[in-house]
Amino acid sequence: MEDEKNAPQEVDNHSSWRITLTVMFIAQFLSGMGFSFIFPFLPFYFRHLGVKTESGAMMWIGWSSLVFGITMAVSAPIWGVFADRYGRKIMVLRSMFAGSIILGLMGVATNPWHLMFLRFFQGMTTGTVSASITLVSSVTPSANLGFSLGLMQTAVLLGSSAGPLMGGVLADNLGFRIPCGLAAIMLFIGAIVVIFWAIERFVPPRNNKIEGFKTMVGILKTPGFLVIMAIFFLVYMLNTMFIPILPFYIEKLSGDPSKSATLTGIFVGAFGLLSGISAPLFGKLGDRIGHIKILITSLVLAGLFSIPQAMAHSVWVLFIERCLMGLAAGGIIPSVNTLVSNSISRDKVGSAFGLTASVTCLGIGAGPLIGSTLASLFGLRLPFVIMGILALLISLSVYKMAHHHTHGIAPAQNNN
């Protein structure tokens, strides 16, 4: 009973949660666009900074992504505990302002090690997606949670669609440094929007002593939570395996190196756009029929659309296959986010998303390294087959989880 008295009173059943959702949608769109500006040209930026070979550039991306993933995996649970104790809005601002500074510094890098160190600090200090989702989930009524988190995923994906396209075009025409500066400005604007318009009625616990370890242990004991953490890791690993591979694959299929960054931007942008369109639709449908069913369906379709990409002999055939996979993948992340949010009491949601962010970051770090290693050893096509097979295996694991005694994640016992 004492825990209930000390719990923050956050869920807002009035219209202000809609205002916060709208503001966070805009801020997350700007954040996603800013961070994804560098995706299409990052392999070529490493080459510009002195890495001589294609395989060398891919390995630099892989290792820098691993550094980013490990540091964010360590820091994300800590930020999650702070969010539960001091407020979620301030964590959003911390991540956006830090991201703005780091992206700006990337634009003045002069050797590959500079980018490596910046990726390290990016992992330690950013995490806009988990911070934004935590804020939205803490103020949104449960009946609207699936739709709201689906809409937040749309913001991420739409931003991640526009960013690569704009970044790729600018990189091909103006070089690699100007897009980094523009990306920094976007995150700064997003932070300003949050400062003035995001509404959070956060009441800190009376006992403000941080018991992060005890809280996390309790969350990890929630039935099914460890399984969902494994799903987070594997899904994000699959999502990021293509990062070091796709630009070079497109370059080979198109035969036009001068437009490789632009084409990569179009590919990444279309994938994100279609995922962004399907995400809230899947989220709303999941609120009605169950998010486990949506998760299984999305994983199966994404796996089936991934395998044929290895056999593409035209850049536009590959484009169509990526678009179909993007539509299918839109239901994956909103489903697992909603499962987590529905399983944990609201006063611990920041810690819960901090833990999932930790394994997510490990997946983000491992994916590019695994993808670049496979591509270096076996060529650019094999990783797409492996991505598809793993997606199908994950869907089978979720299916088995849903039909055994855990039945997914048990609902949280709370009064919200």
KENUVEX-604304 format. One record per residue (C-alpha): residue number from 0; residue in three letters; x, y, z. Coordinates in steps of 0.02 Angstrom, whole numbers, plus 32768, in hexadecimal, padded with zeros to 4 digits. Layout:
BEGIN
NUM:ALA:X:Y:Z
...
***
This chain:
BEGIN
0:MET:8000:8000:8000
1:GLU:8090:8075:8023
2:ASP:80CA:805F:7F6F
3:GLU:8020:8097:7F30
4:LYS:802A:8135:7F99
5:ASN:80D7:815B:7F59
6:ALA:80AF:8137:7EA3
7:PRO:80A9:81CC:7E2D
8:GLN:7FFB:81F9:7DF2
9:GLU:8017:820A:7D37
10:VAL:7F8B:81C3:7CCB
11:ASP:7F22:8251:7C8A
12:ASN:7E71:8226:7C58
13:HIS:7E4F:82D7:7C19
14:SER:7E79:8324:7B71
15:SER:7F28:835B:7BA4
16:TRP:7F6C:82AD:7B7D
17:ARG:7F38:82CD:7AC8
18:ILE:7F99:8370:7AC7
19:THR:8033:8318:7B0C
20:LEU:8020:828D:7A8B
21:THR:8018:830C:79FE
22:VAL:80AF:836C:7A3F
23:MET:8114:82CE:7A56
24:PHE:80E3:8293:79A8
25:ILE:812E:8333:7960
26:ALA:81C8:832C:79CE
27:GLN:81E7:8274:79A9
28:PHE:81D0:8293:78EF
29:LEU:8257:8319:78F5
30:SER:82C7:82AB:795F
31:GLY:82B3:8215:78ED
32:MET:82D4:8280:7855
33:GLY:836F:82CD:78A3
34:PHE:83BF:822A:78DB
35:SER:8399:81D3:7836
36:PHE:83E6:825D:77CC
37:ILE:848C:8203:77D3
38:PHE:8450:8153:77A9
39:PRO:8461:815B:76EA
40:PHE:8510:81A3:76E7
41:LEU:8561:8160:7787
42:PRO:85C1:80D6:772B
43:PHE:85FC:8155:76AB
44:TYR:8627:81D2:7736
45:PHE:869D:8152:7783
46:ARG:86EA:813C:76D7
47:HIS:86F9:81F9:76C7
48:LEU:8753:8200:776F
49:GLY:87DB:8188:7735
50:VAL:8797:80D6:7737
51:LYS:87D2:8091:7691
52:THR:876C:7FF3:7672
53:GLU:86B4:7FC6:766C
54:SER:86C9:7F39:76EB
55:GLY:872D:7FAF:775B
56:ALA:86A1:8031:7758
57:MET:8620:7FAD:7783
58:MET:8688:7F70:7816
59:TRP:869F:8022:7858
60:ILE:85E2:8037:7854
61:GLY:85CB:7F90:78A9
62:TRP:8643:7FB5:7938
63:SER:8606:8068:7950
64:SER:8554:8025:7959
65:LEU:858A:7FA5:79DA
66:VAL:85DC:802D:7A43
67:PHE:853B:8093:7A37
68:GLY:84D0:7FFD:7A65
69:ILE:8536:7FC6:7AFC
70:THR:8542:8075:7B47
71:MET:8488:8094:7B2F
72:ALA:8460:7FE9:7B76
73:VAL:84BE:8019:7C14
74:SER:8474:80C8:7C23
75:ALA:83BF:80A9:7BEF
76:PRO:8385:8051:7C90
77:ILE:83D6:80DB:7CF7
78:TRP:837A:8162:7C96
79:GLY:82DB:80FA:7CA8
80:VAL:82EA:80FA:7D67
81:PHE:830A:81B6:7D66
82:ALA:826E:81CC:7CF9
83:ASP:8202:8173:7D7B
84:ARG:824A:81DE:7E08
85:TYR:825F:828A:7DB9
86:GLY:81EA:828D:7D24
87:ARG:81E4:8250:7C70
88:LYS:81E1:82F9:7C19
89:ILE:828C:832A:7C5B
90:MET:82D2:8286:7C18
91:VAL:828E:82AF:7B6B
92:LEU:82E4:8359:7B71
93:ARG:8387:830C:7BAC
94:SER:838B:8292:7B1B
95:MET:835C:8313:7A96
96:PHE:83D6:839A:7ACB
97:ALA:8462:8319:7ADA
98:GLY:8439:82D4:7A2E
99:SER:843C:8382:79E3
100:ILE:84EC:83A4:7A26
101:ILE:8530:82FB:79EF
102:LEU:84EA:8304:793E
103:GLY:8531:83B2:792A
104:LEU:85DD:8373:795F
105:MET:85D2:82E5:78E0
106:GLY:85D2:8369:7858
107:VAL:8681:83A2:788A
108:ALA:86D0:82F4:789C
109:THR:8778:82E1:7844
110:ASN:879D:8227:785B
111:PRO:873C:8186:787D
112:TRP:876A:8185:7936
113:HIS:870C:822A:794E
114:LEU:866D:81D6:7912
115:MET:8690:8141:7982
116:PHE:86A1:81AE:7A1E
117:LEU:8605:8211:79F1
118:ARG:85A2:8170:79DE
119:PHE:85DF:8141:7A8C
120:PHE:859C:81E2:7AD7
121:GLN:84FD:81D4:7A70
122:GLY:84DC:812D:7AC3
123:MET:84FC:8173:7B71
124:THR:8490:820E:7B64
125:THR:8405:81FC:7AE3
126:GLY:8374:8180:7AD2
127:THR:82EA:81F2:7A93
128:VAL:8276:8164:7A5D
129:SER:826D:810B:7B05
130:ALA:8261:81B2:7B62
131:SER:81D1:81EE:7AF3
132:ILE:8174:8148:7AFB
133:THR:8185:8146:7BB9
134:LEU:813A:81F4:7BC5
135:VAL:80A9:81CC:7B52
136:SER:8083:8125:7BA5
137:SER:8083:8176:7C51
138:VAL:7FFD:81F7:7C25
139:THR:7F8F:8191:7BAE
140:PRO:7EF3:8132:7BEB
141:SER:7F04:8076:7BD4
142:ALA:7E74:806D:7B57
143:ASN:7ED5:80DE:7AE0
144:LEU:7F82:8098:7AFE
145:GLY:7F94:8029:7A65
146:PHE:7F5F:80B4:79EF
147:SER:7FCD:8135:7A47
148:LEU:8069:80C9:7A43
149:GLY:8045:809B:798F
150:LEU:803A:8155:7968
151:MET:80E1:8172:79BF
152:GLN:812D:80E8:7956
153:THR:80E6:8141:78BE
154:ALA:8140:81E0:78F4
155:VAL:81E4:8180:7903
156:LEU:81CD:812C:785B
157:LEU:8191:81C6:77FD
158:GLY:8225:8228:7840
159:SER:8296:8197:7813
160:SER:824A:819C:7765
161:ALA:8261:8254:7741
162:GLY:830E:825D:7792
163:PRO:836A:81E1:7723
164:LEU:831F:8228:7684
165:MET:834E:82DA:76AF
166:GLY:83F6:82A7:76F8
167:GLY:8423:823D:7661
168:VAL:83F8:82C6:75E3
169:LEU:8458:8349:7647
170:ALA:84EF:82D6:765B
171:ASP:84F8:82B2:75A0
172:ASN:84EE:836C:7577
173:LEU:853A:83C9:760B
174:GLY:85AA:834C:7662
175:PHE:859A:82F0:7706
176:ARG:85AD:837C:7785
177:ILE:8519:83EF:7762
178:PRO:8497:8365:7782
179:CYS:84E1:8349:7830
180:GLY:84C8:8401:785B
181:LEU:8415:83FF:781C
182:ALA:83F2:8362:7880
183:ALA:8431:83B8:791E
184:ILE:83BA:844B:78FE
185:MET:8325:83D4:78EC
186:LEU:8343:8384:7996
187:PHE:8359:842F:79E5
188:ILE:82B1:8469:799F
189:GLY:8260:83C8:79DD
190:ALA:82A0:83E9:7A8D
191:ILE:825B:849B:7A8A
192:VAL:81AF:8458:7A56
193:VAL:81B0:83E1:7AEA
194:ILE:81E4:8469:7B65
195:PHE:8152:84DB:7B3D
196:TRP:80C3:8466:7B0E
197:ALA:80D6:83B6:7B57
198:ILE:8069:83A1:7BF2
199:GLU:80A0:832E:7C7E
200:ARG:8048:8331:7D26
201:PHE:80D1:82D0:7D7B
202:VAL:80CA:82BF:7E38
203:PRO:816D:8278:7E7C
204:PRO:8162:81ED:7EFD
205:ARG:8164:8224:7FB2
206:ASN:81F7:81B2:7FD2
207:ASN:826C:81F3:7F4A
208:LYS:82F2:8176:7F73
209:ILE:8327:811E:7ED3
210:GLU:831A:8061:7EE4
211:GLY:8343:803C:7E30
212:PHE:8388:7F8D:7E48
213:LYS:82F4:7F52:7EB1
214:THR:8279:7F9C:7E34
215:MET:82CE:7F4A:7DA0
216:VAL:82D4:7EA0:7DF4
217:GLY:821A:7EAD:7E15
218:ILE:81F7:7EDA:7D5F
219:LEU:8263:7E4A:7D20
220:LYS:81FA:7DD2:7D88
221:THR:815C:7E06:7D2C
222:PRO:811D:7D6B:7CCE
223:GLY:8158:7D6F:7C19
224:PHE:81C0:7E0E:7C2A
225:LEU:8266:7DB7:7C06
226:VAL:821B:7D6B:7B68
227:ILE:81E4:7E16:7B2C
228:MET:8291:7E5C:7B4F
229:ALA:82DA:7DD2:7AE1
230:ILE:825E:7E01:7A59
231:PHE:8293:7EB8:7A65
232:PHE:8349:7E86:7A50
233:LEU:832B:7E16:79BA
234:VAL:82B4:7E8C:7960
235:TYR:8329:7F20:796D
236:MET:83BD:7EB5:793C
237:LEU:835F:7E85:789D
238:ASN:832B:7F39:787C
239:THR:83DF:7F77:7880
240:MET:843B:7EEA:7827
241:PHE:841C:7F43:7782
242:ILE:846C:7FEA:77B4
243:PRO:851E:7FC5:777A
244:ILE:84E3:7F56:76EA
245:LEU:8456:7FB0:7691
246:PRO:84B9:8047:764E
247:PHE:853C:7FD6:75FC
248:TYR:84B7:7F5B:75BE
249:ILE:8457:7FEA:756C
250:GLU:84F9:802E:7524
251:LYS:851E:7F86:74D1
252:LEU:846D:7F6D:748E
253:SER:845E:801F:744B
254:GLY:850D:802C:7403
255:ASP:8510:80E7:7429
256:PRO:857E:8111:74C1
257:SER:855B:81CC:74AF
258:LYS:84A4:81B4:74E1
259:SER:84B9:8129:7561
260:ALA:8492:8196:75F9
261:THR:83F6:81DD:75A6
262:LEU:83B6:8130:7576
263:THR:83DA:80ED:7624
264:GLY:8378:817F:766C
265:ILE:82E5:8155:75FB
266:PHE:82EA:809F:7631
267:VAL:82F7:80C2:76EB
268:GLY:8277:814C:76DD
269:ALA:81F6:80E1:7684
270:PHE:820F:8053:7701
271:GLY:81F3:80C8:7793
272:LEU:8160:8121:7742
273:LEU:8100:8082:7721
274:SER:8128:803E:77CE
275:GLY:80EC:80E4:7815
276:ILE:8048:80D6:77B7
277:SER:8028:8025:77F0
278:ALA:8061:803A:78A6
279:PRO:7FC8:8097:78ED
280:LEU:7F53:8027:7888
281:PHE:7FA5:7F8D:78D3
282:GLY:7FA2:7FE0:797E
283:LYS:7EE8:8005:7974
284:LEU:7EC3:7F56:7934
285:GLY:7F2E:7F0F:79C1
286:ASP:7EC3:7F6C:7A41
287:ARG:7E2F:7F09:79FC
288:ILE:7E71:7E5A:79D5
289:GLY:7F10:7E50:7A3E
290:HIS:7FC1:7E8B:7A23
291:ILE:800C:7DDC:7A25
292:LYS:7FAC:7DB1:7985
293:ILE:7FE8:7E51:7931
294:LEU:809C:7E2F:7966
295:ILE:809B:7D7F:791F
296:THR:804C:7DB5:787B
297:SER:80C4:7E46:7863
298:LEU:815D:7DDA:7886
299:VAL:8126:7D52:780D
300:LEU:8104:7DCD:7780
301:ALA:81A5:7E2D:779E
302:GLY:8209:7D8C:7798
303:LEU:81B6:7D52:76F8
304:PHE:81D9:7DF9:76A3
305:SER:828E:7DFF:76DE
306:ILE:82CC:7D5E:768D
307:PRO:82A9:7D8E:75D6
308:GLN:8313:7E2B:75E9
309:ALA:83AD:7DBC:75DF
310:MET:837C:7D8A:752E
311:ALA:835A:7E39:74EC
312:HIS:83B1:7E61:7447
313:SER:8366:7F0F:7430
314:VAL:836A:7FA3:74A5
315:TRP:82AF:7FBE:748D
316:VAL:8283:7F09:74B0
317:LEU:82E2:7F1D:7553
318:PHE:8281:7FBE:7572
319:ILE:81D8:7F67:7561
320:GLU:820F:7EDB:75D5
321:ARG:824B:7F58:7657
322:CYS:81A5:7FB5:764D
323:LEU:8141:7F16:766C
324:MET:81B0:7EEB:76FF
325:GLY:8198:7F9C:7743
326:LEU:80DA:7F89:7741
327:ALA:80E6:7EE4:779E
328:ALA:8165:7F20:781E
329:GLY:80F8:7FB2:7857
330:GLY:809B:7F45:78D4
331:ILE:8132:7EFD:792E
332:ILE:8171:7F89:799F
333:PRO:80C7:7FD1:79D4
334:SER:8090:7F21:7A05
335:VAL:8123:7EFD:7A77
336:ASN:811F:7FAE:7AC1
337:THR:8067:7F9A:7AEB
338:LEU:8085:7EEF:7B39
339:VAL:8109:7F3B:7BAA
340:SER:80A0:7FD2:7BDA
341:ASN:8008:7F67:7C02
342:SER:806D:7EF2:7C70
343:ILE:80BF:7F72:7CE5
344:SER:806F:7FE9:7D62
345:ARG:8079:809E:7D2A
346:ASP:80F0:80D3:7DB4
347:LYS:8173:805A:7D6F
348:VAL:815A:8072:7CB5
349:GLY:81F8:80DB:7CA3
350:SER:8262:8051:7CEF
351:ALA:820D:7FCF:7C83
352:PHE:822E:802E:7BE2
353:GLY:82DE:8050:7C20
354:LEU:82FB:7F93:7C28
355:THR:82AF:7F75:7B7D
356:ALA:8315:8006:7B39
357:SER:83B0:7FB3:7B7D
358:VAL:8396:7F11:7B1D
359:THR:8358:7F75:7A87
360:CYS:83FD:7FD1:7A83
361:LEU:845D:7F2F:7A8D
362:GLY:83FA:7EF6:79F6
363:ILE:841D:7F9A:799C
364:GLY:84D5:7F86:79C3
365:ALA:84E1:7ECF:7993
366:GLY:847B:7EDA:78F2
367:PRO:84F2:7F43:7887
368:LEU:858A:7EE4:78C6
369:ILE:8539:7E3C:789D
370:GLY:84FC:7E7D:77F5
371:SER:85A5:7EC7:77C4
372:THR:8601:7E29:77FB
373:LEU:858E:7DB8:7797
374:ALA:859A:7E2A:76FF
375:SER:8657:7E31:770A
376:LEU:8664:7D72:7714
377:PHE:85D7:7D39:76A2
378:GLY:85A2:7DCE:7639
379:LEU:8516:7E4E:7641
380:ARG:8484:7DD9:761F
381:LEU:848C:7D55:76A9
382:PRO:845D:7DCA:773A
383:PHE:83B0:7DE7:76EF
384:VAL:838E:7D2B:76F3
385:ILE:83C8:7D1F:77A7
386:MET:835A:7DB4:77D7
387:GLY:82C1:7D5E:778E
388:ILE:82E2:7CB6:77E0
389:LEU:82FF:7D08:788A
390:ALA:825C:7D6B:787C
391:LEU:81FD:7CC9:785A
392:LEU:8251:7C73:78EE
393:ILE:8225:7D05:7961
394:SER:816F:7CFB:7929
395:LEU:816F:7C42:7952
396:SER:81B4:7C67:7A00
397:VAL:812E:7CEA:7A1F
398:TYR:80A8:7C70:79E5
399:LYS:80E6:7BEB:7A5E
400:MET:80EE:7C6C:7AEB
401:ALA:803B:7CA1:7ACA
402:HIS:7FFB:7BEE:7AD1
403:HIS:8050:7BB8:7B71
404:HIS:802E:7BE4:7C25
405:THR:807B:7C94:7C1B
406:HIS:8000:7CCF:7B96
407:GLY:8074:7D5E:7B70
408:ILE:808E:7DDC:7BF8
409:ALA:801B:7DDE:7C8D
410:PRO:7FB7:7E80:7CA4
411:ALA:7FF6:7EF3:7D2A
412:GLN:7F93:7F04:7DCA
413:ASN:7F75:7FBD:7DD9
414:ASN:7EE7:8035:7DF1
415:ASN:7EFC:8095:7D51
***
